Amino acid sequence: MTTGSVLLAAAARRLSDAGIPDAARDARRLLAHVLGVVPGRLTLVLPDPVAAETASRYETLIARRAAREPVSHLTGRREFYGRAFHVTSDVLDPRPETETLVAEALSAPFARVLDLGTGTGCILLTLLAERAAATGIGTDLSDAALAVATRNRDALGLEGRAMLGQGSWFDALPERSGPFDLIVSNPPYIALDEMAGLSPEVRDHEPHMALTDGGDGLAAYRAITRGAPAHLAPGGRLMVEIGPTQGPAVAALMTAAGLADVTVLQDLDGRDRVVAGRLQAV
């Protein structure tokens, strides 16, 4: 029976040889996962022997990671804004840069929120978890994505405050569900000609409908900005995540839709990441 230390060293070498960035980190995360310990405590159990069945499971996960399957798909979870979210290949992985949108949304009060293209539900559910009096709706075209969002909603105990609906953007809303004082979205914004340049983890393992519109990457913003004013309360805000080159184009769409105070916000790396606007109060 081999020890955790031996398994970890071999796994890190295999991932490094496969060209995996941060090979040692991923090897540790996957070993902690199969051993059922938090990563911060892994060092304490590395000298212990590992059962053959557990070692086999670990080696299978390492082989899948070497083939560029995302760690989150192997563990079934991803951390976002201090909470763990269930993920599968049916949804876009929650990413740290999306926390820029969440932080900006939380910078002002809201009671009723709409999340368009909710995916895992990480944006909507985080906002509701942070604001105990708020309620909201998340929509998605994918039934499989909504199943993931439902699991996350229930795990966070938000069944009574978060409704989920299937359909395209605003078409998924039940009658008389608005108005909303906050609309948020992280829509597909990768242009079709940019898809080949994505990492294999993203290009080959995340749903294409959540990544690209099959065109110039702006189709979702056209639909969202066109429909948002009819669903926003006076003074309500619209916030969307963007690719780092799309700020001017998306800001222009918001302005053309009649929104005021349109602003492009940067993420922690200094890249344009969120465009926000407001429906003027009458």
VODO-573775 format. One record per residue (C-alpha): x, y negated, z; chain; residue number from 1. Coordinates in steps of 0.5 Angstrom, whole numbers, plus 500, padded with zeros to 3 digits. Example, Ala and Ser with C-alpha at 12.3 -4.5 7.8 and 13.67 -1.06 7.14 Angstrom:
REM VODO-573775
((525,509,516),'A',1)
((527,502,514),'A',2)
***
This chain:
REM VODO-573775
((500,500,500),'A',1)
((503,493,498),'A',2)
((503,487,501),'A',3)
((500,480,500),'A',4)
((506,477,499),'A',5)
((509,482,493),'A',6)
((502,481,490),'A',7)
((502,474,490),'A',8)
((509,474,487),'A',9)
((508,478,481),'A',10)
((501,475,480),'A',11)
((505,468,480),'A',12)
((510,470,475),'A',13)
((505,473,470),'A',14)
((501,467,470),'A',15)
((507,463,469),'A',16)
((509,467,463),'A',17)
((503,466,460),'A',18)
((504,459,460),'A',19)
((498,457,465),'A',20)
((499,450,469),'A',21)
((500,451,476),'A',22)
((501,458,476),'A',23)
((503,459,483),'A',24)
((497,455,485),'A',25)
((492,459,481),'A',26)
((495,466,484),'A',27)
((494,463,491),'A',28)
((487,461,490),'A',29)
((485,468,487),'A',30)
((489,472,492),'A',31)
((485,468,498),'A',32)
((478,469,494),'A',33)
((479,477,494),'A',34)
((482,477,501),'A',35)
((476,473,503),'A',36)
((480,467,507),'A',37)
((480,460,506),'A',38)
((487,458,502),'A',39)
((490,454,507),'A',40)
((490,461,511),'A',41)
((493,465,506),'A',42)
((500,464,509),'A',43)
((498,468,515),'A',44)
((496,474,512),'A',45)
((501,475,506),'A',46)
((505,480,510),'A',47)
((499,484,511),'A',48)
((498,491,507),'A',49)
((493,490,502),'A',50)
((488,496,500),'A',51)
((489,499,493),'A',52)
((482,497,491),'A',53)
((483,490,493),'A',54)
((489,489,490),'A',55)
((486,492,483),'A',56)
((481,487,484),'A',57)
((486,482,484),'A',58)
((490,484,478),'A',59)
((484,484,474),'A',60)
((483,477,476),'A',61)
((490,475,474),'A',62)
((489,478,467),'A',63)
((483,474,466),'A',64)
((486,468,468),'A',65)
((492,469,464),'A',66)
((487,470,458),'A',67)
((485,463,460),'A',68)
((479,464,463),'A',69)
((478,458,468),'A',70)
((479,460,476),'A',71)
((472,457,477),'A',72)
((469,462,473),'A',73)
((473,468,477),'A',74)
((471,465,483),'A',75)
((464,463,482),'A',76)
((465,456,485),'A',77)
((468,449,484),'A',78)
((469,444,490),'A',79)
((465,437,488),'A',80)
((465,431,493),'A',81)
((466,435,499),'A',82)
((461,441,497),'A',83)
((462,448,494),'A',84)
((458,449,487),'A',85)
((456,455,484),'A',86)
((458,455,477),'A',87)
((458,460,471),'A',88)
((460,460,464),'A',89)
((453,457,462),'A',90)
((455,450,465),'A',91)
((460,445,465),'A',92)
((465,445,471),'A',93)
((464,439,476),'A',94)
((470,435,475),'A',95)
((474,430,480),'A',96)
((473,424,475),'A',97)
((465,425,475),'A',98)
((466,423,482),'A',99)
((467,416,480),'A',100)
((460,416,477),'A',101)
((457,419,484),'A',102)
((461,414,488),'A',103)
((458,408,484),'A',104)
((451,410,484),'A',105)
((452,411,492),'A',106)
((454,403,492),'A',107)
((447,401,492),'A',108)
((441,403,495),'A',109)
((436,408,491),'A',110)
((430,412,493),'A',111)
((428,416,486),'A',112)
((434,418,482),'A',113)
((433,422,475),'A',114)
((439,426,472),'A',115)
((439,428,465),'A',116)
((443,434,463),'A',117)
((444,436,470),'A',118)
((448,442,469),'A',119)
((450,445,476),'A',120)
((446,440,479),'A',121)
((452,437,482),'A',122)
((451,429,481),'A',123)
((443,430,483),'A',124)
((444,434,489),'A',125)
((450,430,491),'A',126)
((447,424,491),'A',127)
((441,427,495),'A',128)
((445,430,500),'A',129)
((448,423,501),'A',130)
((442,420,501),'A',131)
((437,423,506),'A',132)
((431,419,504),'A',133)
((432,420,496),'A',134)
((428,424,492),'A',135)
((430,426,484),'A',136)
((429,430,478),'A',137)
((434,434,474),'A',138)
((433,436,467),'A',139)
((437,440,462),'A',140)
((435,443,455),'A',141)
((439,450,458),'A',142)
((434,455,462),'A',143)
((441,458,464),'A',144)
((444,452,467),'A',145)
((437,450,470),'A',146)
((438,457,474),'A',147)
((445,455,476),'A',148)
((442,448,478),'A',149)
((436,452,482),'A',150)
((441,456,486),'A',151)
((445,450,488),'A',152)
((439,446,490),'A',153)
((437,452,494),'A',154)
((444,453,497),'A',155)
((444,446,500),'A',156)
((437,446,502),'A',157)
((434,441,497),'A',158)
((428,445,495),'A',159)
((423,439,498),'A',160)
((427,433,494),'A',161)
((430,436,488),'A',162)
((425,438,482),'A',163)
((428,441,476),'A',164)
((425,441,469),'A',165)
((427,444,462),'A',166)
((427,440,456),'A',167)
((431,435,452),'A',168)
((433,428,456),'A',169)
((426,425,458),'A',170)
((422,430,454),'A',171)
((423,434,460),'A',172)
((419,430,465),'A',173)
((413,431,468),'A',174)
((407,426,467),'A',175)
((407,420,472),'A',176)
((414,422,474),'A',177)
((417,415,474),'A',178)
((419,410,475),'A',179)
((426,411,477),'A',180)
((431,406,480),'A',181)
((437,410,478),'A',182)
((438,414,472),'A',183)
((445,418,471),'A',184)
((448,423,466),'A',185)
((454,426,464),'A',186)
((452,428,457),'A',187)
((456,432,452),'A',188)
((461,426,449),'A',189)
((466,430,446),'A',190)
((466,429,438),'A',191)
((466,435,434),'A',192)
((473,433,431),'A',193)
((476,433,438),'A',194)
((474,440,440),'A',195)
((480,443,437),'A',196)
((485,439,442),'A',197)
((481,442,448),'A',198)
((485,446,453),'A',199)
((483,454,452),'A',200)
((479,454,459),'A',201)
((474,448,456),'A',202)
((474,450,449),'A',203)
((473,457,450),'A',204)
((469,458,456),'A',205)
((465,452,457),'A',206)
((458,451,454),'A',207)
((459,447,447),'A',208)
((452,444,448),'A',209)
((455,441,454),'A',210)
((461,439,451),'A',211)
((459,436,444),'A',212)
((454,433,440),'A',213)
((457,436,434),'A',214)
((458,429,431),'A',215)
((461,423,433),'A',216)
((460,424,441),'A',217)
((455,418,442),'A',218)
((448,422,440),'A',219)
((446,423,447),'A',220)
((448,416,449),'A',221)
((443,413,443),'A',222)
((438,417,446),'A',223)
((439,416,453),'A',224)
((440,408,452),'A',225)
((434,408,448),'A',226)
((429,412,453),'A',227)
((432,409,459),'A',228)
((428,402,460),'A',229)
((421,405,459),'A',230)
((423,410,465),'A',231)
((427,405,470),'A',232)
((424,401,475),'A',233)
((425,393,475),'A',234)
((432,392,477),'A',235)
((434,400,476),'A',236)
((440,402,474),'A',237)
((443,407,469),'A',238)
((450,410,469),'A',239)
((453,415,464),'A',240)
((460,418,464),'A',241)
((464,417,458),'A',242)
((470,419,454),'A',243)
((476,414,456),'A',244)
((475,411,449),'A',245)
((468,410,449),'A',246)
((467,404,453),'A',247)
((466,399,448),'A',248)
((461,403,444),'A',249)
((457,405,450),'A',250)
((456,399,453),'A',251)
((454,396,446),'A',252)
((448,401,446),'A',253)
((446,399,453),'A',254)
((446,392,451),'A',255)
((442,393,445),'A',256)
((437,397,449),'A',257)
((436,390,453),'A',258)
((440,392,460),'A',259)
((444,387,464),'A',260)
((450,387,468),'A',261)
((453,392,463),'A',262)
((460,394,466),'A',263)
((465,399,464),'A',264)
((468,403,470),'A',265)
((475,406,471),'A',266)
((477,413,474),'A',267)
((482,414,479),'A',268)
((487,415,473),'A',269)
((485,408,470),'A',270)
((481,411,464),'A',271)
((475,408,462),'A',272)
((470,413,465),'A',273)
((463,410,467),'A',274)
((458,405,464),'A',275)
((453,402,468),'A',276)
((447,397,466),'A',277)
((441,395,470),'A',278)
((434,393,468),'A',279)
((433,386,469),'A',280)
((427,385,474),'A',281)
((421,381,472),'A',282)
***
